[in-house]
Amino acid sequence: MKTQSDSMAWLTLSDGSRIIGRGPFTAAAQAPATGTAFYVQDFALSDPKPWKIPHEAECVKAESLADAKSSEPIECEWHALDATPFSAVFQEIMTSIHSGGFEKTVPVVTETGVCKSAPIHAIASAMQCQRAPLHSYGWIDGDSGFAGATPELLFALDDHHLETMALAGTARSEDHDVFAADEKEIREHEYVAQTLVSKLLDLGQLSRHPRSILNLGSIVHFLTRISVKLHSPMPPEVLIRKLHPTPALGPLPRTTETMNQLIGWRQRLDCPAQFGAPFGVLHNGRFEVIVAIRGIWCDGPHIRIPAGCGIIEASRLVNEWRELRLKRESVKNFLFHANR
């Protein structure tokens, strides 16, 4: 039987505070009427009991997190990536795009490695050092689990008020100026933003903010914030199924067939089931849910770093392969910078 210390979850909210839950957790199909519950799902939303209710929970204010430091070094031997499986998937996607099956989809490549010992707790410490605009998140069960620091909020829901974002288009920070005028990256971003707007228009009074560039240090993204004053309150699960996956991580158009194709490609490329999935917490009546990207998945000493890339008709294989490496390296930087 697992002890309380064997399992934990956390999510850093938009205001910088962090909700931490400690197990054992109780799984439920519906959110509790009161208290704290984490929403932990896979990309296909196949878990019938995604609400994980902790034995105990606490909210740590932002000012109390300011001096957090990671002290455990993480040593890993990374395995060389073979581009052949991704190249085959890329060609299949381009064939489907040219035949009208997709406008856009997002395959995932996963880098693997082996550590000298189970690293999940050291990785969790490193991820919890990350600050806004990143949301630190994690789910740990013994020596397994996942932890990350994502820039992407799926949505925040507080009574009638909904906040979400379109986050798509990626470049190195030093390419900021040319990125700002890159037609392919702008087009990819607009796919995501316009699709989000179309899904939300009938829910209430919508405001779309101007497109901006979010600088995350080593990389930059296009960002469009969207807010909605809902006509009436909506359950979190309904909104999750409406918005997940956004075209930043899912297919466009999103149908049962295109989702099944994407999930099949993800499985072929050894993508963790929870990568890109919604991960959230309900606390004091407010629900925030992020997109579980920029993370590391662990099973004992074995670790995986997945990264996705949006493919449209204008995409080129070598450019997408570079973008995938850029995203994985940004995750590795979380570990190295936290340990300096």
C-alpha positions in Angstrom: 0.0 0.0 0.0 1.3 3.4 -0.9 2.0 6.0 1.8 1.0 9.6 1.5 4.5 10.6 0.4 4.4 8.3 -2.6 2.0 10.4 -4.6 1.5 14.2 -5.1 0.3 16.7 -7.7 0.7 20.4 -8.2 -0.1 23.2 -10.5 1.1 26.8 -10.5 -1.9 29.2 -11.2 -2.0 32.4 -13.2 -1.6 34.5 -10.1 1.7 32.7 -9.3 0.4 30.7 -6.3 0.7 26.9 -6.3 -1.9 24.3 -5.4 -0.2 21.2 -4.0 -2.1 17.9 -3.4 -0.8 14.9 -1.5 -2.0 11.4 -1.7 -3.4 8.9 -1.6 -5.7 10.3 -4.3 -9.3 9.2 -4.8 -10.4 9.0 -8.5 -13.8 10.3 -9.4 -15.9 10.8 -12.6 -17.2 14.1 -11.4 -15.6 17.1 -9.7 -16.4 17.4 -6.0 -18.9 20.1 -4.9 -16.3 21.6 -2.5 -12.6 21.4 -1.8 -9.7 20.7 -4.1 -9.4 18.2 -7.0 -6.9 17.8 -9.8 -7.9 16.9 -13.3 -5.5 14.4 -14.8 -6.3 13.0 -18.2 -4.6 11.5 -21.3 -4.6 13.2 -24.7 -7.6 11.1 -25.9 -9.6 12.0 -22.8 -10.1 8.2 -22.2 -9.9 8.1 -18.4 -13.5 7.8 -17.1 -12.4 9.1 -13.7 -10.1 12.0 -14.4 -10.7 13.9 -11.1 -8.1 13.0 -8.6 -9.0 14.1 -5.1 -6.0 14.5 -2.7 -5.9 13.3 0.9 -4.7 16.8 1.7 -4.1 20.0 -0.2 -2.5 23.4 0.3 -2.2 26.7 -1.5 1.3 28.3 -1.4 1.3 32.0 -2.2 3.6 33.3 -4.9 5.8 35.3 -2.4 6.5 32.1 -0.5 7.9 30.4 -3.7 10.3 33.2 -4.7 13.4 31.7 -3.2 12.7 28.0 -4.1 15.9 26.3 -5.4 16.7 22.9 -6.9 19.7 21.3 -5.3 19.8 17.8 -6.8 21.9 17.3 -9.9 20.3 15.3 -12.7 22.7 13.1 -14.8 21.3 11.5 -17.9 22.6 9.6 -20.9 20.5 10.6 -23.9 19.8 8.2 -26.7 20.5 9.5 -30.2 17.3 10.2 -32.1 16.6 8.6 -35.5 14.8 10.9 -37.8 13.5 8.1 -40.0 10.2 7.4 -38.2 9.3 11.1 -38.0 10.2 11.5 -41.7 7.8 8.7 -42.6 5.0 10.3 -40.5 5.8 13.7 -42.0 5.4 12.4 -45.6 2.1 10.7 -44.7 0.8 14.0 -43.2 1.8 16.0 -46.2 0.1 13.5 -48.5 -3.1 13.8 -46.4 -2.9 17.6 -46.5 -2.5 17.6 -50.3 -5.5 15.3 -50.7 -7.6 17.6 -48.5 -7.7 15.4 -45.3 -6.1 18.0 -43.1 -5.2 21.7 -43.0 -2.9 21.1 -40.1 -1.9 18.5 -37.5 0.7 18.1 -34.8 2.9 14.9 -34.6 5.2 14.4 -31.6 8.8 13.2 -31.4 10.1 11.9 -28.1 13.7 11.9 -27.0 14.7 9.2 -24.4 17.4 8.7 -21.9 18.5 6.8 -18.8 19.5 8.3 -15.5 21.8 6.8 -12.8 18.8 6.8 -10.4 15.1 7.6 -10.5 15.1 11.3 -11.2 11.4 12.3 -10.9 11.7 14.1 -7.5 14.8 16.1 -8.7 13.0 16.9 -12.0 10.0 18.0 -9.9 12.2 20.3 -7.8 13.7 21.9 -11.0 10.3 22.4 -12.6 8.9 24.0 -9.5 11.6 26.7 -9.7 10.2 28.0 -13.0 8.3 31.3 -12.8 5.7 33.2 -14.9 4.7 33.2 -17.6 5.3 29.4 -17.1 2.9 27.2 -15.2 4.8 24.5 -13.3 2.8 21.2 -13.0 3.4 17.7 -12.0 1.9 14.3 -11.1 4.1 11.8 -9.1 3.4 8.3 -8.1 6.4 6.7 -6.4 9.3 6.8 -8.8 7.1 7.5 -11.8 5.2 10.4 -13.2 5.7 13.6 -15.1 6.6 17.2 -14.4 6.9 20.3 -16.6 6.6 24.0 -17.0 4.2 25.0 -19.7 3.5 28.4 -21.2 0.0 27.3 -22.4 -3.2 27.8 -20.5 -6.0 25.8 -21.9 -8.4 28.0 -19.9 -9.2 29.5 -16.6 -12.8 29.4 -15.4 -14.3 31.5 -12.6 -18.1 31.6 -12.5 -19.1 33.4 -15.8 -15.5 34.5 -16.8 -13.4 32.4 -19.1 -9.8 33.2 -20.1 -7.9 31.2 -22.8 -5.1 31.7 -25.3 -3.8 30.8 -28.7 -0.2 29.9 -28.5 1.4 28.7 -31.7 4.4 29.6 -33.9 8.0 29.0 -32.6 11.4 30.4 -33.1 14.7 31.0 -31.4 14.8 34.2 -29.3 17.6 35.6 -31.4 15.4 35.3 -34.5 12.7 37.5 -32.8 12.6 40.2 -35.6 12.4 37.8 -38.6 9.9 35.6 -36.7 7.6 38.6 -36.3 7.3 38.8 -40.1 7.4 35.0 -40.8 4.3 34.3 -43.0 4.3 30.6 -42.3 4.5 31.0 -38.5 1.8 33.7 -38.6 -0.4 31.5 -40.7 0.0 28.6 -38.3 -0.8 30.9 -35.4 -3.9 32.2 -37.1 -5.2 28.7 -37.6 -5.2 28.3 -33.9 -6.5 31.7 -32.9 -9.4 31.7 -35.4 -10.4 28.2 -34.5 -10.6 29.1 -30.8 -12.7 32.1 -31.6 -15.1 30.1 -33.7 -15.6 27.6 -30.9 -16.2 30.3 -28.3 -18.3 32.8 -30.1 -21.7 31.3 -29.2 -20.8 31.0 -25.5 -20.9 34.7 -24.6 -19.3 38.1 -25.1 -15.9 37.5 -26.6 -12.8 39.7 -26.6 -9.7 38.9 -28.7 -6.6 40.7 -27.8 -3.9 41.6 -30.5 -1.3 39.0 -31.4 1.9 39.5 -29.4 5.2 37.6 -29.0 5.8 35.6 -25.8 9.5 35.5 -24.9 10.5 32.4 -22.9 14.2 33.0 -22.9 15.6 30.6 -25.4 12.5 30.5 -27.6 9.6 32.8 -28.6 6.0 32.1 -29.5 3.1 34.0 -31.0 0.4 34.6 -28.4 -3.2 35.8 -28.6 -5.2 36.1 -25.4 -9.0 35.6 -25.6 -11.6 36.2 -22.9 -15.3 35.4 -22.8 -18.1 36.6 -20.5 -20.2 33.5 -20.6 -24.0 33.7 -21.0 -24.3 31.1 -18.2 -21.9 29.0 -16.1 -20.5 25.8 -17.8 -19.0 22.7 -16.2 -15.2 22.3 -16.7 -15.6 19.0 -18.5 -17.9 20.5 -21.2 -15.4 23.2 -21.9 -12.5 20.8 -22.0 -14.2 18.6 -24.6 -15.0 21.7 -26.6 -11.5 23.2 -26.5 -9.1 20.2 -26.3 -7.1 19.8 -28.3 -6.6 23.2 -29.7 -5.1 23.3 -33.2 -1.8 24.1 -31.5 -1.7 20.4 -30.6 -4.5 18.8 -32.5 -5.7 18.4 -36.1 -7.6 20.9 -38.1 -10.3 20.1 -38.9 -10.9 18.1 -35.7 -13.0 15.1 -36.4 -13.1 11.6 -35.0 -11.1 10.4 -38.1 -8.4 13.1 -37.9 -8.1 12.6 -34.1 -7.7 8.9 -34.5 -5.0 9.4 -37.2 -3.1 11.8 -35.0 -3.3 9.5 -32.0 -2.0 6.7 -34.2 1.0 8.8 -35.3 1.7 9.8 -31.7 1.7 6.1 -30.6 4.1 5.2 -33.5 6.5 7.9 -32.3 6.4 6.8 -28.7 4.6 9.9 -27.3 3.5 9.7 -23.7 -0.3 9.5 -23.4 -0.6 12.6 -21.2 1.6 14.8 -23.4 -0.5 17.7 -24.6 -3.4 16.6 -22.4 -5.4 18.9 -20.1 -4.0 19.0 -16.6 -5.9 21.2 -14.1 -7.0 21.9 -10.6 -10.3 23.0 -9.0 -9.7 25.1 -5.9 -12.1 27.4 -4.1 -14.5 27.3 -7.0 -12.0 28.4 -9.6 -10.7 26.0 -12.2 -7.5 26.4 -14.1 -6.3 23.9 -16.7 -3.1 24.0 -18.6 -1.8 22.1 -21.7 0.8 19.5 -20.5 3.7 20.4 -22.8 7.4 21.2 -22.0 7.6 18.4 -19.6 9.6 15.2 -18.8 8.0 11.8 -18.3 9.7 9.3 -15.9 9.4 5.6 -15.2 12.1 4.8 -12.7 15.4 5.8 -14.2 14.0 6.0 -17.8 12.9 9.4 -19.0 11.2 10.8 -22.1 11.0 14.4 -23.4 8.3 14.8 -26.1 7.8 17.8 -28.4 5.3 18.5 -31.1 5.4 20.6 -34.2 2.5 22.0 -36.3 2.6 20.8 -39.9 0.8 22.8 -42.6 1.2 22.7 -46.4 4.1 25.2 -46.2 6.0 23.1 -43.7 9.5 21.6 -44.5 10.9 18.5 -42.9 14.3 19.9 -42.0 12.7 23.1 -40.4 10.2 21.0 -38.3 13.0 18.7 -37.1 15.0 21.8 -36.0 11.9 23.2 -34.2 11.4 19.9 -32.3 15.0 19.9 -31.1 14.6 23.6 -30.1 11.6 22.7 -27.9 13.3 19.7 -26.3 16.4 21.7 -25.5 14.3 24.4 -23.8 13.0 21.6 -21.5 16.5 20.4 -20.8 17.4 24.0 -19.9 14.9 23.9 -17.1 17.0 21.3 -15.4 20.4 22.7 -16.1 19.5 26.3 -15.2 17.7 25.3 -12.0 20.8 23.4 -10.8 23.3 26.3 -11.2 
